[in-house]
Amino acid sequence: MRLGMIGLGRMGGNMARRLRRGGISVVGYTRDPAAMQELAAECGLITADSAEHLVSQLEQPRVVWLMLPAGAVTETYVEQMKVLLGAGDVLVDGANSYFKDSMRRGLVLGESNICLVDAGVSGGVWGLENGYALMVGGAREALEQVMPLLKVLAPAPDRGWLHTGPVGSGHFVKMIHNGIEYGMMQAYAEGFALMQARTDLRLDLAKIAETWRHGSVVRSWLLDLTADFLAQDQELAHIEPFVADSGEGRWTAIEAIEQGIPTPIMSTAVMMRFASQGKHDYTAKLLAMMRQGFGGHALKKADEE
């Protein structure tokens, strides 16, 4: 089988490597020629100098996998693929796209009898060796065409991937997955912060994390990663307290509001990321001013230590 893959960054590049290891022929395109040449030399990737060139090297029915940032970039390539692909072809969107965008794109591509498969992909930089968890939405006939790819990319051919339902369902499930991830990360961070603050107990956070990895009900891959970096540095003095948010946590909170389903942990975890980005600073200043106004409490000025 031959696949066209557009986007060969950290995720896309490693996915191409894993596909090649599984015997899948991959034609790849990215705007970074050096990245393509590196993959060509390393794993036998077939390079393309444009999206048009990539599609021309595939046999019908063609499968093109987009592994690009969600939003405008993905939208541009979806529009381009509507022109370049034809009836019976499959376009896979492996970005963390908003599921309502995927539903809309599925309808637009369907007008040209092109099938959209929305694939939620989890695994990060470890996916190359461990495999990726894949949540895949789309028509059954489209799933049949991409199934050989899923079986190679997943941790095993018979597990780690799931046809979640119609177009949009894959990205919806991945959105909720990431919302849960936000909540789990926040809980771990708060717990370790409480322990780190009790200096009188002289707790060894690295040893605690390592102990919890074995037999504890809170063990997880996130705890494994935490134990690894705490073993190297418990103070984290060189790390800025800034946590980015990719968008999926926001979408999960919005979905909860639209459905009227309470999700306080996931929603608060998103808000805490906003706070880490300095977006709580003005709020805190106003709170300090109000407290000073009604109670005469002292203010701490910005130039005070």
Steps between C-alpha positions, in 0.01 A plus 500: 500500500619853427396800708547872445584691817504879522666636813819338625560675831557325833183293475473464123866414457490225761176365359665478159790311659267252670302447180819429309607250766165329444558470126276789389632708211480870592515802273563802718482876462589782734623853448834405661709324231763399757243305700389313189855415401576376852202266490584389147849401606390345829193297408449520125233769493409602144517879482269743323564866430134602520158367595426458129818298453410284799154414367642422155715224653201314647280241332122511528327460732740741669549564871652828618568560869527857628712537815489878533407757766126528550327809364585709198788286374293183500205684345720617212619150422151352528385750238797411282435126533140549390643608164788252477321186618202331337213261554594203719807666650546545875636801685608441861527797736729403787513846656323593822226666297176622655248223443236736357755612238554134412127441461477802268803393298359150465187642338701726267729220384204267468364724224794373291463142631822536697487336842635684804638300790558701817770333707571600857861400565656463844851386585721803458871452443480149650266374229780393268609224737181435699237558233219754486149491642268574209139617518362493148174637361365453150304277268552124523635477142757768576605317813567187294743698284698642792487191724846371392645835613320489836628150573859613445472828688319353803685321784374170351288406199208394720501775764564869551280613210124537472244596239306742719213574262414753227714793388573728794485228763874431492593859575217527754633201696856636478376837628349335808818293540702820518256658743551203732875534449484864614321396819742216579803724447351770723431252781854362491649849494292620795579190707874527448486875568339431840775252586777727374375781726539294819874553532487395867419142394801486263307298243683351202254560218690284254487199731133559573419515128702185438322317784157601367589352162483148646167371624344839576151580373633831362770342285498608135725595211476863613636391839778308324604819320475701822719252686760518223544877507476529880787252523707753305377823662250550783533877531418590136653841568591552134145433375264792442151439648332528158278219370369524144159371394447348157131580473343162567460571870309817411278311258426238766391770745283663232341164415421445868324837517305431181385163631439630852719225645717603798872444442659708780836322505570519127368857476704619799812337354455713187456813712819423692690487172366845416612619843852364441519711185460823698133539413406498869734785590260789440225313685730459800594868492132600507439262790788656691363849437148404612637341817702814572194715428257340742741386768800726478724200440854572382588463135813335372648722229661355190848622599483337844672170564 
